[in-house]
Amino acid sequence: MPARRAFVMGAGVSGLAAAYRLLRSDWDVVVPAAATPARPGGIPAALTDFGLNAARRLGLLPALVERRQPRCDLVAVDAAGVPLAVHPEPPPHRPVLGQDEMLAVLSDALGGEVDRRGAELPVLVADDCGVTAIFANGDEDWFDLVVGADGACSAVRAAVLGSSN
């Protein structure tokens, strides 16, 4: 059976998690190179039930727990530094990590199994069976599936549905 191929637009946590899941299901996956590296640290966040379940299903929870940050109460402050609220320390079963740590775990899990391409969104041309992606350097590639995991202002959404959607 020919390999199924996916282009996952987005090199952040959502994109790399989608790429990892597809790889585990025997898809050939192409992910763009990260346009900008993750900010060191970022704002640490505790995994929610959804994130914990996803990490557990993907087999990544032990690696995330290993990289977790020390726990402490989180104090929310306004722009002037005035405390607004205290959020209690998350329970021990919820790892607290920055975005860079989550990306590191996902990158380690992907290893060299993902084809990395240019950071720009290619021109997408649909046919009756899939999508041809035309990259900025002129290369063309065909995919069964295109996943838009590039954020709330998705370039994939705009490319596929038009800028008004």
N, C-alpha and C positions, 0 to 999 in steps of 0.2 A: 504494500500500500504506500503511495507517495506520502511524504511528510506534509503535515499541515504547517502553514507558515503564518506568523503573526508579526505585525509591526506595532510596537507599544510606544506611543508618543508620550514621553514623560520619564525623566531619569530621577524623579523624587521617590519618596516612600511608596506612593500608590503605584507608580509605573514599575518600579523594581519588584514590588510584591506581585503585581499581575504577571510580570515576565517570569518570575520564579515559579508561580503556580502553573503557567502554561508549559514551562520547561518540564515540570514534574509530570505533565500529561502528554509528553512526547511531541510537543510542538517545536518547530524551529522558530526562534525568536530574534528579532532585530529591535534594538533600543537605541535611541539617539545618545550620543555622548552628552554628558551634562554640560549645559551652556555655561553655567557658573557653578563653582564648587559650593557645597553646603557651608553655611556660616559655622565656624567652630563653636560647638556647644549648642547654640540656639537656646530657646526657652525649654527647659526640661518639662516633660509631661508624663503623667502616669497613664499606662495603657488602660483603656476602658474595657468593659466586658467584650465588646465587638473585637477590639484589638487583641485582647488575650485569647479569644477563641480562634481568631485568624492565625496568630502566631503559633498556637498549639497545633492547629490542623496542618500548618506548613512545616512543623518540626523545628521552628526557630525560637521557641520560648526559652530553652536552656541557654542559647547564645545571648538572647536579650537580657536574661536574668544575670548572666555573667558580667555584662557591661553596665548594669544598672548603676545609678548614682546613689549616694547616701540620701536617706530620706530625712525630711524636715518639714515643719509647717511652712506653708507658702503664704506670704503676706502680699496682698494686692495693694498697690499704691497708685495715686493719681500722678499727673505730670509734675506736680510740685513735690512729690515724695511723701505726701500725707497718706497714712495707712487708711485703706477703705474696708478691707475685709481680711480675715485670717481663714485660710482653708486648712483644715487639719491634715496631718501627715497621712498619705495614702496607706492602705493596709499592706502588709509585707508581700502578699501574693501579686501585687501590681507593680511591676518594674517601672522605675522612673528613668527616662532616658531623654537625651537631646536628639534632635533630628540627625545630627552627624553620626551618632552612635547607631541609630536605626539603619541609616544608609550603609554604614560599615558592615553591619550584620548581613544585610541583604546582598551587598556586593560580594562578601565572602561566600555566601551561599550560592550565588550565581557563578562564581569562579570565572573561567574563560569560556563558558558555554553559550554566552550571548554575543551576537554580532553587534558591535557598536558602530554607528554611522554618524554623520554630521549632526550638529545640534539643531539645525533649522528644520522646520516642517517641510517635507517634500510636497510637490504638487500631487494630489491624489486624483486618479481617474478610475472611476468604477466601471466594471464590465458586468456581464451577467453571472459571473462566478466569483468575483473578488475585486481587488483593487490593485492598480499599478501605481507605484510610487516613483515619481521622477525627482531625484535628489538634485541639490544645487550644483553638483559637479557634472551633471548630465547622466549619471548612472540611473538605470531603471531597474526596478525589482517588483515582483508580483507577490501579493499576499492574499490569503484566505480571509484574514481578519485584521482590522485596524482598531486598536484600543486607544481612546483619548484619555490619558491619565496625566494631563498637563495642567491641571488646576481649574479653578472656577472660571477663568477667562480663557477657556480652551481654544487653542488654535485649530485643533482637529474639528471641534464642533463648528467653528466658523467656516473651515474649509469644506466641510461636508454639507452643512445645513445653510450656509450663508451667514453673513455678519449680523443680520437682523434677529437671529435666534439665540 
